[in-house]
Amino acid sequence: MNMHRAFGWLILLVALTACSGPSAPASPEATADTYVPPAGTAAAVSPTAPLAATTTVVVPVSPTAAAVSPTAVPVTATLAATATPVLPPTSTVGAPAASPTALPPTATFTPLPTATFTPLPTATATATATVTPSPTPTVALAADPYDLGPPDMLDPMDVPGAHWYVWGNPYVRPEVVPGALRLIVDKTSEVTYWIRSDYPPLEDAYVQAVFRTGDSCHHKDRYGLVVRSPSAYEGLLFVVSCDGMFKIFRWNGGLKILQDWTRTTAIHTGGRQTNRVGVWMEGQTLRLYVNNALVAEVQDDLFTSGTIGLLVGADATPGFTVDVDEVAYWILPQPAANP
């Protein structure tokens, strides 16, 4: 027989009251946290034992992107030639000297006008365009599920047994139906049953599952997700109930309630309803989304990595049934390292 099938479902009794509000005092036996060993050991617990003040988490064993100005050329002015006067001859023989003949007037020269040069206009250099480098694109980190794009893993549950441990025990019966993994809880109790997948452990991620309730769904009949489960006996549990409430707690051999039963209008209550339950894990910040609405944020730093799982429990409906239609996860982008 397969080792996993031999161990079946392991039962951990968690001190957790499933109902909202105060409850009547329980007997000393009902309030004690009790571990029940696997079948075949000496200390088995009867499934009919009173569980009024306890919640049992049943966990199967599972593997783990300049211009030049032209120079003006001067024009040289040419002057008219100077006229040279002609003198009459002078007598040199004993006769009296003749009266000197007046020289003709000296010609007056009108200078040619000096050429005026109009300088060519100085070319104006056209400024060289300055190229402004485009900034390096900054990768915006996702702040909610709407920013994440396509999932890193999408399981349509066409073959649920491929990644989910679907064998049952005397209290819950997993069944494979077309396009879904069906979980059926035969007996009502304070017990919450928990199965894990064989998908790789996740650190910072968003995990989402689509649940569809059966014909009857009342009070604290419940279902949800397990995340950051480092072993078959540890994990963070996010639960929603058929009466429109949710609860967040941690189990690691002891119980720590991170958010007690709280009502929200985001949950579709009752039977034959579909609810999309998502868990955002980023460092120690944990957020619960129901139908894409953020309903709670808590802090817990104990578990930083682990596998994912599904949970179910029947509080008021014998044979409570929920179908898991789809499971997906997105790895959250990490900030770029400083150079």
KEBA-831841 format. One record per residue (C-alpha): residue number from 1; chain; x, y, z. Coordinates in steps of 0.05 Angstrom, whole numbers, m for minus. Example, Ala and Ser with C-alpha at 12.3 -4.5 7.8 and 13.67 -1.06 7.14 Angstrom:
2
(1,'A',(246,m90,156))
(2,'A',(273,m21,143))
END
This chain:
339
(1,'A',(0,0,0))
(2,'A',(26,70,m17))
(3,'A',(59,103,43))
(4,'A',(14,164,38))
(5,'A',(m48,121,35))
(6,'A',(m24,82,94))
(7,'A',(m21,144,137))
(8,'A',(m86,172,108))
(9,'A',(m109,234,143))
(10,'A',(m75,255,207))
(11,'A',(m118,289,258))
(12,'A',(m96,349,299))
(13,'A',(m144,374,351))
(14,'A',(m140,451,353))
(15,'A',(m172,491,410))
(16,'A',(m216,532,364))
(17,'A',(m290,549,372))
(18,'A',(m322,548,304))
(19,'A',(m383,589,323))
(20,'A',(m383,664,330))
(21,'A',(m400,692,398))
(22,'A',(m393,660,468))
(23,'A',(m409,588,480))
(24,'A',(m430,548,540))
(25,'A',(m373,523,584))
(26,'A',(m346,456,561))
(27,'A',(m325,397,602))
(28,'A',(m250,391,619))
(29,'A',(m245,335,569))
(30,'A',(m274,378,513))
(31,'A',(m229,438,525))
(32,'A',(m162,402,525))
(33,'A',(m119,403,462))
(34,'A',(m109,331,443))
(35,'A',(m66,298,390))
(36,'A',(m94,234,360))
(37,'A',(m41,189,328))
(38,'A',(m53,157,259))
(39,'A',(m95,95,252))
(40,'A',(m61,33,277))
(41,'A',(m32,64,339))
(42,'A',(m56,51,409))
(43,'A',(m89,118,423))
(44,'A',(m143,129,370))
(45,'A',(m199,178,383))
(46,'A',(m270,159,368))
(47,'A',(m301,205,316))
(48,'A',(m363,207,360))
(49,'A',(m327,240,419))
(50,'A',(m356,308,439))
(51,'A',(m318,365,405))
(52,'A',(m360,424,429))
(53,'A',(m301,470,445))
(54,'A',(m249,443,398))
(55,'A',(m233,445,324))
(56,'A',(m194,389,292))
(57,'A',(m149,403,234))
(58,'A',(m139,339,194))
(59,'A',(m75,339,154))
(60,'A',(m52,285,106))
(61,'A',(21,267,100))
(62,'A',(46,302,36))
(63,'A',(114,313,1))
(64,'A',(137,366,5))
(65,'A',(293,943,m437))
(66,'A',(548,1545,m736))
(67,'A',(546,1573,m799))
(68,'A',(607,1613,m826))
(69,'A',(595,1686,m843))
(70,'A',(622,1704,m913))
(71,'A',(677,1759,m914))
(72,'A',(659,1822,m953))
(73,'A',(710,1840,m1009))
(74,'A',(723,1916,m1012))
(75,'A',(718,1951,m1080))
(76,'A',(778,1998,m1096))
(77,'A',(758,2066,m1125))
(78,'A',(797,2089,m1189))
(79,'A',(813,2164,m1192))
(80,'A',(816,2205,m1258))
(81,'A',(887,2222,m1284))
(82,'A',(918,2290,m1261))
(83,'A',(925,2342,m1318))
(84,'A',(997,2370,m1328))
(85,'A',(1000,2446,m1347))
(86,'A',(1044,2467,m1409))
(87,'A',(1091,2530,m1397))
(88,'A',(1109,2579,m1455))
(89,'A',(1184,2585,m1475))
(90,'A',(1227,2637,m1440))
(91,'A',(1266,2690,m1482))
(92,'A',(1341,2688,m1472))
(93,'A',(1366,2747,m1519))
(94,'A',(1372,2821,m1493))
(95,'A',(1299,2836,m1503))
(96,'A',(1261,2854,m1442))
(97,'A',(1229,2799,m1410))
(98,'A',(1160,2785,m1432))
(99,'A',(1105,2788,m1382))
(100,'A',(1092,2723,m1356))
(101,'A',(1033,2689,m1383))
(102,'A',(984,2667,m1333))
(103,'A',(980,2593,m1324))
(104,'A',(916,2562,m1340))
(105,'A',(877,2545,m1280))
(106,'A',(892,2478,m1249))
(107,'A',(840,2428,m1263))
(108,'A',(797,2411,m1204))
(109,'A',(784,2338,m1196))
(110,'A',(721,2312,m1168))
(111,'A',(738,2248,m1132))
(112,'A',(696,2188,m1147))
(113,'A',(651,2170,m1090))
(114,'A',(679,2120,m1042))
(115,'A',(643,2055,m1049))
(116,'A',(598,2040,m990))
(117,'A',(596,1968,m971))
(118,'A',(535,1938,m940))
(119,'A',(559,1879,m900))
(120,'A',(525,1814,m912))
(121,'A',(482,1793,m854))
(122,'A',(516,1748,m805))
(123,'A',(485,1679,m807))
(124,'A',(451,1659,m742))
(125,'A',(472,1591,m719))
(126,'A',(415,1543,m710))
(127,'A',(416,1512,m641))
(128,'A',(431,1438,m639))
(129,'A',(374,1399,m612))
(130,'A',(387,1370,m543))
(131,'A',(364,1299,m535))
(132,'A',(337,1284,m466))
(133,'A',(348,1212,m449))
(134,'A',(286,1173,m431))
(135,'A',(284,1151,m359))
(136,'A',(295,1078,m345))
(137,'A',(227,1045,m336))
(138,'A',(210,1030,m264))
(139,'A',(175,964,m251))
(140,'A',(115,980,m208))
(141,'A',(106,927,m155))
(142,'A',(37,898,m151))
(143,'A',(m5,924,m94))
(144,'A',(m65,878,m102))
(145,'A',(m88,819,m144))
(146,'A',(m114,864,m201))
(147,'A',(m42,882,m220))
(148,'A',(m13,813,m226))
(149,'A',(m31,791,m297))
(150,'A',(m33,718,m317))
(151,'A',(m20,668,m261))
(152,'A',(45,629,m254))
(153,'A',(3,566,m241))
(154,'A',(m69,551,m259))
(155,'A',(m100,485,m240))
(156,'A',(m171,478,m270))
(157,'A',(m181,415,m230))
(158,'A',(m191,373,m292))
(159,'A',(m147,319,m260))
(160,'A',(m148,336,m185))
(161,'A',(m111,273,m165))
(162,'A',(m50,297,m204))
(163,'A',(m32,348,m150))
(164,'A',(m79,336,m92))
(165,'A',(m82,279,m43))
(166,'A',(m154,256,m53))
(167,'A',(m159,193,m11))
(168,'A',(m209,199,45))
(169,'A',(m220,178,117))
(170,'A',(m281,160,158))
(171,'A',(m301,234,164))
(172,'A',(m290,266,95))
(173,'A',(m295,238,25))
(174,'A',(m258,273,m33))
(175,'A',(m288,257,m101))
(176,'A',(m264,275,m171))
(177,'A',(m321,304,m213))
(178,'A',(m315,335,m282))
(179,'A',(m275,399,m275))
(180,'A',(m275,400,m198))
(181,'A',(m249,367,m135))
(182,'A',(m310,353,m91))
(183,'A',(m301,350,m15))
(184,'A',(m358,317,25))
(185,'A',(m361,318,102))
(186,'A',(m408,263,125))
(187,'A',(m414,282,199))
(188,'A',(m422,350,232))
(189,'A',(m371,368,285))
(190,'A',(m321,421,305))
(191,'A',(m270,386,260))
(192,'A',(m237,422,201))
(193,'A',(m205,376,149))
(194,'A',(m142,397,113))
(195,'A',(m109,369,51))
(196,'A',(m44,393,19))
(197,'A',(m19,396,m53))
(198,'A',(47,376,m83))
(199,'A',(59,444,m115))
(200,'A',(126,477,m97))
(201,'A',(131,516,m32))
(202,'A',(114,590,m39))
(203,'A',(142,650,m3))
(204,'A',(114,717,m28))
(205,'A',(54,700,m71))
(206,'A',(m21,707,m82))
(207,'A',(m61,643,m79))
(208,'A',(m134,638,m101))
(209,'A',(m186,583,m104))
(210,'A',(m258,582,m130))
(211,'A',(m307,544,m85))
(212,'A',(m379,525,m102))
(213,'A',(m423,503,m44))
(214,'A',(m474,446,m50))
(215,'A',(m549,448,m40))
(216,'A',(m544,460,35))
(217,'A',(m495,507,69))
(218,'A',(m512,534,138))
(219,'A',(m482,568,199))
(220,'A',(m408,551,206))
(221,'A',(m404,500,151))
(222,'A',(m337,524,123))
(223,'A',(m282,519,71))
(224,'A',(m219,557,52))
(225,'A',(m144,556,40))
(226,'A',(m82,533,75))
(227,'A',(m18,571,58))
(228,'A',(56,570,79))
(229,'A',(49,499,104))
(230,'A',(120,475,119))
(231,'A',(97,406,141))
(232,'A',(34,364,145))
(233,'A',(24,390,216))
(234,'A',(35,465,206))
(235,'A',(5,522,166))
(236,'A',(m36,586,162))
(237,'A',(m111,575,153))
(238,'A',(m160,623,121))
(239,'A',(m232,600,130))
(240,'A',(m299,628,105))
(241,'A',(m367,603,130))
(242,'A',(m436,594,100))
(243,'A',(m465,648,145))
(244,'A',(m419,702,117))
(245,'A',(m361,703,166))
(246,'A',(m286,689,162))
(247,'A',(m230,669,209))
(248,'A',(m154,668,204))
(249,'A',(m110,626,248))
(250,'A',(m43,591,252))
(251,'A',(m30,519,272))
(252,'A',(38,491,289))
(253,'A',(23,442,345))
(254,'A',(m12,499,381))
(255,'A',(m65,548,360))
(256,'A',(m57,623,349))
(257,'A',(m118,662,325))
(258,'A',(m98,719,281))
(259,'A',(m169,742,265))
(260,'A',(m229,712,301))
(261,'A',(m296,702,267))
(262,'A',(m314,767,232))
(263,'A',(m374,782,187))
(264,'A',(m367,810,117))
(265,'A',(m417,824,61))
(266,'A',(m365,801,10))
(267,'A',(m383,727,22))
(268,'A',(m442,698,m18))
(269,'A',(m479,660,36))
(270,'A',(m519,596,33))
(271,'A',(m522,538,m15))
(272,'A',(m507,536,m89))
(273,'A',(m462,597,m84))
(274,'A',(m393,610,m114))
(275,'A',(m340,646,m75))
(276,'A',(m269,665,m97))
(277,'A',(m222,662,m37))
(278,'A',(m152,691,m43))
(279,'A',(m93,699,4))
(280,'A',(m38,751,m6))
(281,'A',(29,733,26))
(282,'A',(84,786,27))
(283,'A',(135,782,83))
(284,'A',(97,780,148))
(285,'A',(36,813,117))
(286,'A',(m23,767,102))
(287,'A',(m87,791,69))
(288,'A',(m152,755,57))
(289,'A',(m192,771,m6))
(290,'A',(m263,746,m19))
(291,'A',(m292,756,m88))
(292,'A',(m235,806,m103))
(293,'A',(m251,848,m42))
(294,'A',(m199,858,13))
(295,'A',(m233,837,78))
(296,'A',(m175,830,127))
(297,'A',(m100,841,137))
(298,'A',(m60,809,193))
(299,'A',(14,802,210))
(300,'A',(51,737,225))
(301,'A',(125,722,216))
(302,'A',(130,650,239))
(303,'A',(124,616,171))
(304,'A',(160,647,112))
(305,'A',(149,590,61))
(306,'A',(107,528,51))
(307,'A',(59,491,6))
(308,'A',(m15,506,m6))
(309,'A',(m76,465,14))
(310,'A',(m152,463,18))
(311,'A',(m196,457,80))
(312,'A',(m269,439,94))
(313,'A',(m313,427,155))
(314,'A',(m387,414,170))
(315,'A',(m418,449,230))
(316,'A',(m492,444,215))
(317,'A',(m501,403,151))
(318,'A',(m488,328,150))
(319,'A',(m460,312,81))
(320,'A',(m438,384,71))
(321,'A',(m409,388,1))
(322,'A',(m363,439,m32))
(323,'A',(m332,435,m102))
(324,'A',(m264,466,m115))
(325,'A',(m268,490,m187))
(326,'A',(m200,523,m195))
(327,'A',(m136,538,m158))
(328,'A',(m83,587,m182))
(329,'A',(m23,625,m154))
(330,'A',(19,685,m175))
(331,'A',(92,696,m152))
(332,'A',(97,768,m127))
(333,'A',(149,809,m164))
(334,'A',(209,829,m122))
(335,'A',(241,898,m120))
(336,'A',(303,906,m163))
(337,'A',(369,901,m125))
(338,'A',(409,965,m118))
(339,'A',(470,966,m166))
END
